[in-house]
Amino acid sequence: MIGIMYRLVQRLRIALAWSLAQLKLGGAYLSYWASFLRRESYVQERWEGAQSLAGAKRVAVFVHYDRQGVVHDFVEHYLRQLHDLGFAIVFTSNAPRLAQSDTLRDLCALVIRRDNVGYDFGAYKEGIAAIPELAAVDTLLLANDSVYGPLYHLAGVLDRMDPQGADVWGASDSWEFSFHLQSYFLVFHRAALASPAFTAFWTKLRYVQSKTWVVRRYEVGLTRALRRAGLRCRAAFPYRQAASALIEAVVERNVAGDGLDPVRKTFIQQVFRTVNAGVPLNGTHFFWDYLISQMDFPFLKRDLLQKNPARIPLLNYWERVVRQSTDYDTDLILRHLELSLKNRSV
């Protein structure tokens, strides 16, 4: 009887999940059609920074969002590193307000504040459109503040993302829905920027107010469109490398043996079964500690610490992992968590 009830509950959960997914998808299509009624631009303010975009060879479009319009110090750290690496920064904020600051002026070439319509991809589109001479740019970086870091200096990361290895690089990839580069850190080299597929993608992109649409059609769709055009797209820290390391550790070294604490053992066994079945996971969540400590991955996803949607256990070790592996100032993360977390500690 218990077995029958368990199977019934599982079927109800699956049915509910499917229904919710269909509702989200229906809402996404409604948002797409509504986008034809939207304006051509949602820029509300813009001001020049100390740098110049004219003739810049390296340009970064950095997307920011904060409900209070605050540019937190972990973001300033990120911007300062990009500035020191020679990027002319187009700081594009989706915040409802944004105070003009000397720090932003000093670090950026252009600061844009726009309505949060179209999420990050809407902001990327308007940031790219603000570049006066895209044809003169050798390297375009699209980045956002959905991560803490860089935990390691980006100079080494960018050296790995050379144009001989690929035309488009992402920090990480995902196999959910279909293979794609995750959009929080994307590097486009000259071949990609000169491709008609790149221009067509951003020209056709609409300001759709649906995260489901943005992920499936724009984040996933960008990699698909560029690969169809013959462009090489690679991740510097591929999902398969971390997943393979887990399989090897369980099969060859028995890391999930009896000597492991029950919480960690159960988690590793669950992830092992999922990976072994070919079900893709979000590597930046499920393999966050391995990526940082063993692969020198330079980022820690904010939503992992703030929300932990997949209920990854033992996240309280994040500070120890970061401190033991990098020289990043973890107080930058702690200060933001203290301001942003409610009814949650990590």
C-alpha positions, 0 to 999 in steps of 0.5 A: 500500500505504501509503495502504491501511495509513493508511486501516486505521489511521484506521478502527481509531482511529475504531472504538476511539474509538467503543467507548470512548465507548460504554463511558463511556456505559454506565458513566454509566447504571450510575452514574445507577442507583446514585445511587438508593442514595445519601444525600440529602446529603453535607455533612460540615462547615459553619461560618459566615463573617463575612458574612450570607446572610440577606436577601442580594441577590447570592449566589455558590455557589463550588465548590472541590476540592483533593486536599490540602484547600488553598485556593490563593492564586489561589482566594483572589484570586477569592473576594476579588473576589466579596466586594468586588462584594457577593456573599455567598459559599457556599464549597462544597468537595469536598475530603477535608479543609479547614482552617478559616481566617480568610481563608475566614471573612472572605470567605465567608458559609458554608463547607461541606465535603462528600464529592466525590459528584456532582462540581461539580453535586452541590456546586452543588445542596448550596450552593443548598440552603444559601441560606435565602431564595433567593426574596429573591436577585436574582442567583445566581452559580455558579462553581468553581475550574477556571479561573485568574482573574479576569484582568480585573475581574469588575465589567465582565463582570457589567455585560454580564450584565444581566437585560435581555439574558438571564435566564441568562448564562454566561461562555462557551458550547459547541456540543458535544453541543448548545448550552449554557452552560459551567458554571464561571461561570453567572449567574441573574437573578430571572426564572430563579430564580423559574422552576419549571424552575430549581427542578425541575432542582435538585430532580431532580438526583442525585449521579451519580458519572460525569463523562460523565453530569454533562456530558451530562445536567446541564451540557448539560441545564441550558441545555436545560431552562431554554430549554424553559421560555422563559428566555433563555440567553446567553454573554458571550463566545460561541464563534461570535465567536471562531470567526468571527474566525479564519475572517475572519483566514484568508480575508480577511487570510491570517494562515496565509500563508507568513510564519508559523512552521510550528507556528502555521501548521499549527495555524491551518490545522487549526483553520480546516478544523475550524471551517469544516466546522462541527465544534464545538471547545472555545473556551476551549482552541482560542481561549484567546489570542484570547479573552484578548487581543482579547475581554477574557475573564477566565479561563484554564482550568486543564486547558488548562495542566495537561493540554492534552488537545487538544495546543494548541501554543505554550502557553508563551506564556500568561504573555506573553499574560496580562501584556501584556493584563491586570494579573493577577498571573501568579505566582498561576498559576505557584505553583499550577502548580509545586505541581500539575504532574508530568512537564510544564512550561508 
